[in-house]
């Protein structure tokens, strides 16, 4: 429970999502640039929908090997398409996140 509360801590009013650059709302999650399972420790604040989208499109192994920065993630076609779609949505916007089809 404490971990979930820390993960959903309120951000400062001027804080922005590391993925979509929209203002952060009340719910904020911390994304490990390199997943903890792959040895990463650095985190960045993201919207819950942005966090779910990252993990729906990219495996932890791929994050560590090919996408350890937000710029690299934003350059992916599927993430770029998501960013265009989410751009005009309010900070608290929620929607189901669909996983990509199995390879």
DODO-732459 format. One record per atom (N, C-alpha, C, O, CB): residue number from 1; residue in one letter; x, z, y. Coordinates in Angstrom, 3 decimals, padded with zeros to 6 digits. Each point is the difference from the previous one (the first is absolute). Glycine has a CB too. Layout:
N
     n   res         xx         zz         yy
   NUM     A          X          Z          Y
...
//
This chain:
103
     n   res         xx         zz         yy
     1     X    000.819    000.000   -001.196
     1     X   -000.819    000.000    001.196
     1     X    000.862    000.000    001.259
     1     X   -000.293   -000.736    000.942
     1     X   -001.500    001.937   -002.202
     2     X    002.845   -000.393    001.294
     2     X    000.876    000.048    001.173
     2     X    000.672   -001.341    000.214
     2     X    000.174   -000.428    001.141
     2     X    000.211    002.870   -001.508
     3     X    000.002   -003.123   -000.729
     3     X    000.637   -001.315    000.118
     3     X   -000.970   -001.001    000.608
     3     X    000.391   -000.796    000.854
     3     X    001.068    001.299   -002.840
     4     X   -002.717   -000.476    001.560
     4     X   -001.007   -000.910    000.545
     4     X   -000.222    000.270    001.479
     4     X   -000.162   -000.941    000.777
     4     X   -000.938    000.804   -003.023
     5     X    001.089    001.393    002.650
     5     X   -000.181    000.326    001.406
     5     X    001.193   -000.474    000.816
     5     X   -000.182   -000.524    001.099
     5     X   -001.214    002.502   -001.734
     6     X    002.612   -001.806    000.125
     6     X    001.182   -000.466    000.711
     6     X   -000.012   -001.522    000.103
     6     X    000.410   -000.568    001.012
     6     X    000.883    002.572   -001.819
     7     X   -001.764   -002.650   -000.241
     7     X   -000.045   -001.450   -000.040
     7     X   -001.023   -000.538    000.992
     7     X    000.173   -001.099    000.527
     7     X    000.526    001.155   -002.928
     8     X   -001.748    000.689    002.660
     8     X   -001.050   -000.438    000.901
     8     X    000.024    000.756    001.332
     8     X   -001.046    000.249    000.599
     8     X   -000.325   -000.835   -002.596
     9     X    002.544    000.938    002.442
     9     X    000.140    000.737    001.254
     9     X   -000.364   -000.888    001.186
     9     X    000.167   -001.219   -000.046
     9     X    001.633    002.643   -000.984
    10     X   -002.292   -000.803    002.073
    10     X   -000.365   -000.739    001.217
    10     X    001.266   -000.385    000.760
    10     X    000.917    000.807    000.151
    10     X   -003.129    000.426   -000.003
    11     X    002.249   -002.466    000.321
    11     X    001.157   -000.514    000.727
    11     X   -000.167    000.249    001.496
    11     X   -001.120    000.196    000.472
    11     X    001.481   -001.953   -002.247
    12     X    000.743    001.753    002.526
    12     X   -000.102    000.086    001.465
    12     X   -000.832   -001.173    000.524
    12     X   -000.051   -001.055   -000.631
    12     X    002.301    002.232    000.767
    13     X   -002.895   -000.997    001.005
    13     X   -000.914   -001.011    000.516
    13     X    000.641   -001.365    000.241
    13     X   -000.680   -001.021   -000.104
    13     X   -000.558    002.872    001.130
    14     X    002.526   -001.887   -000.707
    14     X    000.645   -001.280    000.272
    14     X    000.702   -000.588   -001.231
    14     X    000.663   -001.031    000.110
    14     X   -000.365    001.784    002.244
    15     X   -000.433   -000.119   -003.517
    15     X    000.661   -000.480   -001.216
    15     X   -000.666   -001.277   -000.499
    15     X   -001.208   -000.189    000.140
    15     X    001.843    002.548   -000.740
    16     X    000.185   -003.232    000.014
    16     X   -000.483   -001.281   -000.500
    16     X    000.380   -000.164   -001.462
    16     X    000.995    000.559   -000.462
    16     X   -000.812   -001.556    002.761
    17     X   -000.980    000.231   -003.017
    17     X    000.246   -000.279   -001.412
    17     X    001.258   -000.855   -000.131
    17     X    000.182   -000.976    000.728
    17     X   -002.663    001.118   -001.247
    18     X    003.340    000.239   -000.415
    18     X    001.250   -000.721   -000.207
    18     X   -000.225   -001.395   -000.583
    18     X    000.875   -000.858    000.118
    18     X    000.259    003.049   -000.449
    19     X   -002.285   -002.435   -000.294
    19     X   -000.262   -001.324   -000.556
    19     X   -000.758   -000.882    000.985
    19     X    000.473   -001.084    000.344
    19     X   -000.501    002.088   -002.627
    20     X   -001.137   -000.559    002.740
    20     X   -000.864   -000.879    000.812
    20     X    000.161    000.203    001.501
    20     X   -000.473   -000.825    000.782
    20     X   -001.131    000.845   -002.653
    21     X    002.252    001.044    002.286
    21     X    000.259    000.327    001.409
    21     X   -001.262    000.343    000.785
    21     X    000.038    000.034    001.230
    21     X    001.922   -001.531   -001.347
    22     X   -003.084    001.753   -000.569
    22     X   -001.188    000.506    000.688
    22     X    000.195    001.494    000.223
    22     X    000.785    000.623   -000.717
    22     X   -002.294   -002.404   -000.327
    23     X    000.824    002.371    002.009
    23     X    000.090    001.454    000.181
    23     X   -000.445    000.715   -001.274
    23     X   -000.920   -000.447   -000.684
    23     X    000.503    000.191    003.164
    24     X    001.073    001.358   -002.787
    24     X   -000.386    000.795   -001.163
    24     X   -001.205    000.849    000.348
    24     X   -000.126    000.466    001.132
    24     X    002.498   -000.428   -001.961
    25     X   -003.246    000.167   -000.117
    25     X   -001.189    000.824    000.200
    25     X    000.216    001.397   -000.528
    25     X    001.116    000.517    000.016
    25     X   -002.540   -002.543   -000.160
    26     X    000.355    002.632   -000.323
    26     X    000.077    001.363   -000.510
    26     X    000.681    000.065   -001.358
    26     X    000.715    000.963   -000.280
    26     X   -002.780   -000.430    001.544
    27     X    001.864   -001.526   -002.109
    27     X    000.609   -000.003   -001.333
    27     X    001.285   -000.814    000.036
    27     X   -000.011   -001.187    000.326
    27     X   -002.255    001.428   -001.426
    28     X    003.367    000.407    000.762
    28     X    001.305   -000.650    000.003
    28     X    000.694    000.309   -001.312
    28     X    000.014    001.146   -000.448
    28     X    000.155   -000.992    002.968
    29     X    000.408   -001.177   -003.135
    29     X    000.776    000.199   -001.218
    29     X    001.451   -000.371    000.272
    29     X    000.299   -000.749    000.930
    29     X   -002.325    000.282   -002.379
    30     X    002.908    000.995    000.636
    30     X    001.422   -000.306    000.116
    30     X    000.388   -000.964   -001.118
    30     X   -000.187    000.297   -001.180
    30     X    000.661    001.968    002.240
    31     X    000.067   -003.418   -000.677
    31     X    000.448   -001.003   -000.970
    31     X    001.512    000.110   -000.160
    31     X    000.735   -000.033    000.987
    31     X   -002.656   -001.519   -000.380
    32     X    002.385    001.681   -001.846
    32     X    001.440   -000.022   -000.267
    32     X    000.463   -001.456    000.046
    32     X   -000.491   -000.832   -000.764
    32     X    000.368    002.951   -000.676
    33     X    001.061   -002.429    002.331
    33     X    000.496   -001.370    000.101
    33     X    000.561   -000.458   -001.345
    33     X   -000.306   -001.097   -000.467
    33     X    000.824    001.446    002.913
    34     X    000.289    000.481   -003.053
    34     X    000.428   -000.189   -001.389
    34     X   -000.713    001.110   -000.763
    34     X    000.169    001.173    000.332
    34     X    002.155   -002.223    000.253
    35     X   -003.112    000.712   -001.593
    35     X   -000.781    001.025   -000.710
    35     X    000.853    001.153   -000.523
    35     X    001.159   -000.184   -000.372
    35     X   -002.753   -001.602   -000.260
    36     X    000.998    002.977    000.611
    36     X    000.704    001.178   -000.530
    36     X    000.478   -000.264   -001.415
    36     X    001.086    000.440   -000.376
    36     X   -002.475    001.069    001.818
    37     X    000.599   -002.217   -002.231
    37     X    000.375   -000.293   -001.384
    37     X    001.239   -000.887   -000.089
    37     X    000.631   -000.087   -001.053
    37     X   -003.026    000.307    000.421
    38     X    002.744   -000.879    001.742
    38     X    001.180   -000.867    000.050
    38     X    001.102    000.635    000.848
    38     X    000.968   -000.667    000.365
    38     X   -002.443   -001.356   -000.651
    39     X    001.326    003.320    000.601
    39     X    001.043    000.727    000.734
    39     X   -000.174    000.067    001.500
    39     X    000.898    000.484    000.688
    39     X    000.569   -001.160   -002.468
    40     X   -002.580    000.213    002.316
    40     X   -000.202   -000.011    001.441
    40     X   -000.405    001.349    000.564
    40     X   -000.614    000.817   -000.686
    40     X   -000.015   -003.175    000.473
    41     X    000.981    002.581    001.468
    41     X   -000.369    001.245    000.682
    41     X   -000.630   -000.252    001.374
    41     X   -000.756    000.842    000.484
    41     X    002.615    000.299   -001.702
    42     X   -001.570   -002.267    001.849
    42     X   -000.491   -000.277    001.349
    42     X   -001.471   -000.419   -000.043
    42     X   -000.392   -000.841   -000.809
    42     X    002.716    000.161    001.523
    43     X   -003.134    001.278    000.169
    43     X   -001.418   -000.334    000.073
    43     X   -000.370   -000.469    001.401
    43     X    000.689    000.290    000.979
    43     X   -001.177    001.386   -002.781
    44     X   -000.627   -002.413    001.868
    44     X   -000.558   -000.447    001.271
    44     X   -001.511    000.236   -000.040
    44     X   -000.604   -000.066   -001.071
    44     X    002.450   -001.684    001.383
    45     X   -002.466    002.025    000.844
    45     X   -001.444    000.247    000.025
    45     X   -000.793   -001.308   -000.061
    45     X    000.337   -000.977    000.668
    45     X    000.074    003.070    000.655
    46     X   -001.460   -002.090   -002.132
    46     X   -000.864   -001.177   -000.146
    46     X   -001.453    000.435   -000.162
    46     X   -000.271    001.134   -000.396
    46     X    002.168   -002.430   -000.652
    47     X   -002.828    000.398    001.351
    47     X   -001.411    000.241   -000.286
    47     X   -000.181    000.046   -001.515
    47     X    000.757   -000.649   -000.722
    47     X   -001.483   -000.501    002.882
    48     X   -000.249    001.894   -002.657
    48     X   -000.271   -000.012   -001.442
    48     X   -000.277   -001.408   -000.536
    48     X    000.469   -000.342   -001.086
    48     X   -001.375    002.652    001.313
    49     X    000.148   -003.136    000.517
    49     X   -000.296   -001.350   -000.477
    49     X    001.271   -000.852   -000.053
    49     X    000.153   -000.822   -000.903
    49     X   -002.475    001.006    001.860
    50     X    003.217    000.001   -000.014
    50     X    001.268   -000.739   -000.005
    50     X    000.865    000.448   -001.179
    50     X    000.639   -000.824   -000.654
    50     X   -000.742    000.584    003.171
    51     X    000.119    001.532   -002.782
    51     X    000.784    000.536   -001.111
    51     X   -000.522   -000.538   -001.333
    51     X    000.781   -000.422   -000.853
    51     X   -000.297    002.501    002.193
    52     X   -001.795   -002.061   -001.512
    52     X   -000.589   -000.521   -001.243
    52     X    000.288   -001.491   -000.156
    52     X    000.237   -000.479   -001.108
    52     X   -002.048    002.219    001.240
    53     X    001.789   -002.458    000.965
    53     X    000.268   -001.438   -000.057
    53     X    001.436   -000.281   -000.417
    53     X    000.242   -000.882   -000.825
    53     X   -001.962    000.515    002.594
    54     X    002.665    001.096   -001.217
    54     X    001.404   -000.172   -000.397
    54     X    000.124    000.138   -001.510
    54     X    000.584   -000.856   -000.664
    54     X    000.205    001.751    002.891
    55     X   -001.340    000.185   -002.763
    55     X    000.163    000.269   -001.432
    55     X   -000.879   -000.896   -000.872
    55     X    000.258   -000.129   -001.197
    55     X    000.305    002.478    001.779
    56     X   -001.589   -002.967   -000.011
    56     X   -000.802   -000.961   -000.752
    56     X    000.745   -001.322   -000.155
    56     X   -000.165   -000.693   -001.004
    56     X   -001.931    001.785    001.852
    57     X    002.907   -001.440    000.131
    57     X    000.698   -001.283   -000.014
    57     X    001.403    000.058   -000.596
    57     X    000.482   -000.997   -000.538
    57     X   -001.801    000.410    002.520
    58     X    001.978    001.735   -001.894
    58     X    001.420    000.080   -000.361
    58     X    000.251    001.190   -000.923
    58     X   -000.451    001.111    000.281
    58     X    001.079   -002.187    001.909
    59     X    000.080    000.851   -003.276
    59     X    000.343    001.096   -000.912
    59     X    001.112    000.855    000.606
    59     X    000.690   -000.428    000.925
    59     X   -001.368   -000.979   -002.915
    60     X    000.843    002.603    001.465
    60     X    001.072    000.870    000.482
    60     X    001.365   -000.644   -000.191
    60     X    000.864    000.108    000.870
    60     X   -002.273    001.882   -001.397
    61     X    001.606   -002.651   -000.588
    61     X    001.286   -000.666   -000.259
    61     X    000.247   -001.110    001.026
    61     X    001.115   -000.158    000.497
    61     X   -001.331    000.682   -002.961
    62     X   -000.844   -001.295    002.777
    62     X    000.139   -001.063    001.003
    62     X    000.269    000.583    001.387
    62     X    000.799   -000.544    000.761
    62     X   -002.334   -000.913   -002.114
    63     X    000.867    002.564    001.679
    63     X    000.243    000.645    001.292
    63     X    001.469    000.373    000.147
    63     X    000.608   -000.255    001.039
    63     X   -002.958    001.132   -001.029
    64     X    002.918   -000.276   -001.048
    64     X    001.395    000.440    000.042
    64     X    000.964   -001.180    000.066
    64     X    000.973    000.035    000.752
    64     X   -001.619    002.001   -002.036
    65     X    000.381   -003.074    000.504
    65     X    000.941   -001.116   -000.115
    65     X   -000.131   -001.038    001.111
    65     X    001.006   -000.522    000.480
    65     X   -001.060    000.887   -002.911
    66     X   -001.176   -000.668    002.842
    66     X   -000.195   -001.134    000.904
    66     X   -000.669    000.316    001.335
    66     X    000.084   -000.801    000.931
    66     X   -000.214   -000.530   -002.952
    67     X   -000.529    002.479    002.131
    67     X   -000.777    000.302    001.211
    67     X    000.249    001.416    000.529
    67     X   -000.958    000.741    000.221
    67     X   -000.774   -002.336   -001.033
    68     X    002.987    001.986    001.020
    68     X    000.264    001.370    000.462
    68     X   -000.234    000.223    001.494
    68     X    000.203    001.109    000.493
    68     X    001.440   -000.965   -002.312
    69     X   -002.068   -001.184    002.549
    69     X   -000.317    000.180    001.417
    69     X   -001.399   -000.515    000.287
    69     X   -000.529   -000.831   -000.739
    69     X    002.961    000.624    001.344
    70     X   -003.024    000.698    000.459
    70     X   -001.335   -000.443    000.391
    70     X    000.026   -001.470    000.417
    70     X   -000.954   -000.728   -000.274
    70     X    000.384    003.072    001.003
    71     X    001.630   -002.790   -000.079
    71     X    000.092   -001.404    000.388
    71     X   -000.039   -000.912   -001.225
    71     X   -000.654   -001.043    000.026
    71     X    001.976    001.707    002.002
    72     X   -000.635   -000.284   -003.087
    72     X   -000.002   -000.805   -001.215
    72     X   -001.397   -000.017   -000.633
    72     X   -000.447   -001.032   -000.498
    72     X    002.883    001.591    000.127
    73     X   -003.117    000.586    000.395
    73     X   -001.369    000.043   -000.524
    73     X   -000.932   -000.884    000.818
    73     X   -000.805   -000.746   -000.558
    73     X    001.213    003.070   -000.271
    74     X   -000.296   -002.240    002.155
    74     X   -000.878   -000.780    000.876
    74     X    000.188   -001.509   -000.195
    74     X   -000.918   -000.773    000.272
    74     X    000.988    002.651    001.383
    75     X    001.084   -002.295   -002.113
    75     X    000.304   -001.421   -000.192
    75     X   -000.668   -000.581   -001.254
    75     X   -000.107   -001.220   -000.126
    75     X    002.280    001.605    001.293
    76     X   -002.617    000.461   -002.084
    76     X   -000.695   -000.489   -001.201
    76     X   -001.314   -000.659    000.419
    76     X   -000.683    000.495    000.897
    76     X    001.734    001.332   -002.333
    77     X   -001.405   -002.927    000.799
    77     X   -001.236   -000.705    000.346
    77     X   -001.240    000.876   -000.172
    77     X   -000.875    000.009    000.866
    77     X    001.976   -002.134   -001.544
    78     X   -001.182    002.865   -000.440
    78     X   -001.195    000.813   -000.242
    78     X   -000.107    001.151    000.995
    78     X   -001.101    000.333    000.438
    78     X    001.221   -000.936   -002.858
    79     X    000.997    001.209    002.778
    79     X   -000.015    001.082    000.983
    79     X   -000.306   -000.561    001.389
    79     X   -000.752    000.609    000.760
    79     X    002.410    000.707   -002.145
    80     X   -001.085   -002.463    001.718
    80     X   -000.266   -000.629    001.300
    80     X   -001.487   -000.340    000.139
    80     X   -000.576    000.170    001.075
    80     X    002.921   -001.108   -001.044
    81     X   -002.961    000.464   -001.103
    81     X   -001.438   -000.309    000.008
    81     X   -000.804    001.284    000.245
    81     X   -000.945    000.002    000.789
    81     X    001.316   -001.955   -002.384
    82     X    000.007    003.045    000.915
    82     X   -000.658    001.291    000.213
    82     X    000.156    000.439    001.462
    82     X   -000.965    000.461    000.610
    82     X    001.396    000.177   -003.028
    83     X    000.762   -000.777    002.979
    83     X    000.254    000.433    001.372
    83     X   -000.842   -000.777    001.005
    83     X   -000.472    000.569    000.985
    83     X    002.790    000.052   -001.657
    84     X   -002.510   -001.910    000.433
    84     X   -000.874   -000.778    000.890
    84     X   -001.433    000.507   -000.096
    84     X   -000.696    000.087    001.012
    84     X    002.189   -002.101   -001.266
    85     X   -001.937    002.348   -000.950
    85     X   -001.364    000.479   -000.217
    85     X   -000.231    001.381    000.622
    85     X   -001.047    000.239    000.600
    85     X    000.976   -001.571   -002.715
    86     X    001.036    002.234    001.976
    86     X   -000.172    001.394    000.441
    86     X    000.247    000.170    001.506
    86     X   -000.359    001.031    000.568
    86     X    001.060   -000.286   -002.855
    87     X   -000.101   -001.729    002.927
    87     X    000.461    000.129    001.389
    87     X   -001.060    000.515    000.965
    87     X    000.320    000.827    000.853
    87     X    001.231   -002.664   -001.332
    88     X   -002.779    001.392    000.386
    88     X   -001.027    000.404    000.954
    88     X   -000.837    001.201   -000.419
    88     X   -000.945    000.377    000.694
    88     X    000.885   -002.713   -000.028
    89     X    000.402    002.925   -001.785
    89     X   -000.792    001.119   -000.523
    89     X    000.426    001.318    000.668
    89     X    001.153    000.144    000.407
    89     X   -001.422   -001.360   -002.621
    90     X   -000.659    002.171    002.326
    90     X    000.341    001.300    000.590
    90     X    000.940    000.792   -000.921
    90     X    000.067   -000.282   -001.196
    90     X   -002.292    000.307    002.396
    91     X    002.945    000.955   -000.660
    91     X    000.952    000.776   -000.793
    91     X   -000.602    000.663   -001.237
    91     X    000.681    000.140   -001.016
    91     X    000.535    000.242    003.111
    92     X   -002.465    000.024   -002.022
    92     X   -000.616    000.708   -001.122
    92     X   -000.687   -000.934   -000.993
    92     X   -000.689    000.469   -000.905
    92     X    000.376    001.465    002.416
    93     X    000.488   -003.250   -001.359
    93     X   -000.666   -000.970   -000.868
    93     X    000.375    000.221   -001.461
    93     X    001.162    000.227   -000.336
    93     X   -001.180   -001.874    002.220
    94     X   -001.000    001.574   -002.744
    94     X    000.207    000.156   -001.443
    94     X   -000.700   -001.138   -000.713
    94     X   -001.055   -000.459    000.438
    94     X    001.230    002.976   -000.234
    95     X    000.405   -002.971   -001.295
    95     X   -000.594   -001.034   -000.843
    95     X    000.659    000.076   -001.360
    95     X    001.117    000.503   -000.113
    95     X   -001.612   -002.001    002.099
    96     X   -000.168    001.011   -003.023
    96     X    000.630   -000.009   -001.317
    96     X    001.249   -000.883    000.023
    96     X    000.022   -001.042    000.655
    96     X   -002.267    001.430   -001.757
    97     X    003.249    000.027    000.405
    97     X    001.238   -000.792   -000.102
    97     X    000.011   -000.659   -001.371
    97     X   -000.142    000.667   -001.025
    97     X    001.421    000.886    002.609
    98     X   -001.112   -002.848   -001.588
    98     X    000.012   -000.741   -001.254
    98     X    001.441   -000.251   -000.434
    98     X    000.844   -000.425    000.789
    98     X   -003.055   -000.659   -000.214
    99     X    002.458    001.354   -001.827
    99     X    001.329   -000.258   -000.550
    99     X    000.145   -001.484   -000.282
    99     X   -000.976   -000.681   -000.316
    99     X    001.074    002.993   -000.690
   100     X    001.123   -002.806    001.121
   100     X    000.218   -001.393   -000.336
   100     X   -000.166   -000.197   -001.493
   100     X    000.106    000.955   -000.770
   100     X    001.446   -001.220    002.721
   101     X   -001.807   -000.944   -002.360
   101     X   -000.189   -000.294   -001.410
   101     X    001.310    000.167   -000.760
   101     X    001.076   -000.263    000.537
   101     X   -002.935   -001.321    000.040
   102     X    001.763    002.019   -001.824
   102     X    001.198    000.176   -000.830
   102     X    000.729   -001.326   -000.155
   102     X   -000.599   -001.074   -000.063
   102     X   -000.499    002.972   -001.169
   103     X    002.398   -001.773    001.175
   103     X    000.818   -001.215   -000.122
   103     X    000.051   -000.482   -001.415
   103     X    000.643   -001.010   -000.285
   103     X    000.711    001.732    002.202
//
